[in-house]
């Protein structure tokens, strides 16, 4: 595993006279944890069903991730 010095810094947080460097890896993990917690809360509070979430994720995947040269599908 690479040393922290080898990792790219995504952002620096300054609180008073202290500076915290956040790597892209740390930022990605933090975002994933927050997203998972938010989805769990929304499901617990019954804002939507898990099936609806999966359907919407599939739709986003189709819209965002396509092979090069493939044209977007109009619905």
PAROVO-454093 format. One record per atom (N, C-alpha, C): x, y, z. Coordinates in steps of 0.2 Angstrom, whole numbers, padded with zeros to 4 digits, always signed. Each point is the difference from the previous one (the first is absolute). Layout:
XYZ
...
END
This chain:
+0004-0006+0000
-0004+0006+0000
+0004+0006+0000
-0002+0005-0004
+0004+0006+0000
+0001+0004+0006
+0005+0004+0001
+0000+0004+0006
-0004+0006-0001
-0002+0004+0005
-0004+0005+0000
+0003+0006-0005
+0006+0000+0000
+0004+0005-0004
-0001-0001-0007
-0001-0006-0002
-0001-0002-0007
-0008+0001-0002
-0004+0001+0004
-0007+0001-0001
-0002+0007-0002
-0004+0001-0005
-0002+0007-0002
-0005+0003+0005
+0001+0006+0002
-0004+0004+0004
-0006+0003-0004
-0006-0002+0003
-0006+0003-0003
-0002+0007+0002
+0001+0001+0007
-0001+0006+0003
+0003+0001+0006
+0000+0006+0002
+0003+0002+0007
-0005+0004+0004
-0001-0003+0006
-0005+0003+0005
+0004+0004+0005
-0001+0007+0001
+0003+0004+0004
-0005+0002+0006
+0002-0002+0006
-0003+0001+0006
+0004+0004+0005
-0001+0006+0000
+0005+0004+0005
+0007+0000-0004
+0005-0002+0004
+0007-0001-0002
+0002-0007-0003
-0005-0004+0000
+0001-0007-0002
-0002-0001-0007
+0004-0004-0004
-0002-0002-0007
-0001-0007+0000
-0005-0003-0002
-0001-0007-0001
-0001-0001-0008
+0005-0005-0002
+0000-0001-0007
-0004-0007-0001
-0005+0000-0005
-0004-0005-0001
+0001-0003-0007
+0002-0006-0001
+0002-0004-0006
-0007-0001-0004
+0001-0001-0006
-0006-0002-0004
-0003-0007+0002
+0004-0004+0003
-0002-0007+0003
-0004+0002+0006
+0002+0004+0004
-0004+0002+0006
-0006+0003-0001
+0000+0005-0005
-0006+0003-0002
-0005-0005-0004
+0002-0004-0004
-0004-0005-0003
-0004-0004+0006
+0004-0003+0004
-0002-0004+0006
-0006+0004+0004
+0002+0006+0002
-0005+0004+0003
-0006+0001-0004
+0000+0002-0006
-0006+0001-0004
-0004-0007+0000
+0003-0006-0001
-0003-0006+0000
-0004-0001+0006
+0004+0001+0006
-0004-0001+0006
-0006+0004+0001
+0001+0007-0002
-0005+0004+0001
-0006-0002-0004
+0001-0002-0006
-0005-0002-0005
-0004-0006+0002
+0004-0005+0003
-0003-0006+0002
-0005+0002+0006
+0003+0004+0005
-0004+0002+0006
-0006+0003-0002
+0000+0005-0005
-0006+0004-0002
-0005-0005-0004
+0002-0005-0004
-0004-0005-0003
-0004-0004+0005
+0004-0002+0005
-0003-0004+0006
-0005+0004+0004
+0001+0006+0001
-0005+0004+0004
-0006+0001-0005
+0001+0001-0006
-0006+0002-0004
-0004-0007-0001
+0003-0006+0000
-0004-0006-0001
-0003-0001+0007
+0003+0001+0006
-0003-0001+0006
-0006+0004+0001
+0000+0006-0002
-0005+0005+0000
-0005-0001-0005
+0001-0005-0004
-0005-0002-0006
-0001+0006-0005
+0005+0004-0001
-0001+0005-0006
+0000-0003-0007
+0003-0006+0000
-0001-0004-0006
+0002-0008+0002
-0002-0004-0005
+0002-0007+0001
+0007-0002-0003
+0003-0005+0002
+0006-0002-0002
+0000-0002-0008
-0006-0002-0002
-0001-0002-0007
+0000+0006-0004
-0003+0006+0002
+0000+0006-0003
+0007+0003-0001
+0004-0001+0005
+0007+0002+0000
+0004-0003-0005
-0001-0007+0000
+0004-0004-0005
-0002+0002-0007
-0006+0001-0001
-0003+0002-0007
+0003+0006-0002
+0000+0005+0005
+0003+0007-0002
+0008-0001-0001
+0003-0004+0004
+0007-0001-0001
+0002-0003-0007
-0004-0005-0002
+0001-0003-0007
-0002+0006-0005
-0004+0004+0001
-0002+0005-0005
+0006+0005+0000
+0003+0002+0005
+0006+0005+0000
+0006-0004-0003
+0001-0006+0001
+0005-0004-0003
-0001+0000-0007
-0006-0001-0003
-0001+0000-0007
+0002+0007-0003
-0002+0005+0004
+0001+0007-0003
+0007+0002+0000
+0003-0002+0006
+0007+0003+0001
+0006-0004-0003
-0001-0007+0000
+0005-0004-0001
-0001-0005-0006
+0002+0003-0006
-0001-0004-0006
+0007+0000-0004
+0000-0005-0004
+0006-0001-0004
+0001+0006-0005
+0007+0001-0001
+0001+0005-0005
-0003-0001-0007
-0003+0005-0003
-0003-0001-0006
-0008-0002+0000
-0002-0002+0006
-0007-0001+0001
-0004+0006+0001
-0005+0001-0003
-0004+0006+0001
-0005-0001+0005
-0001+0006+0004
-0005+0000+0005
-0007-0002-0002
-0003-0004+0004
-0007-0003-0002
-0005+0006+0003
-0005+0001-0005
-0005+0005+0002
-0006-0004+0003
-0003+0002+0005
-0006-0003+0003
-0006+0004+0000
END
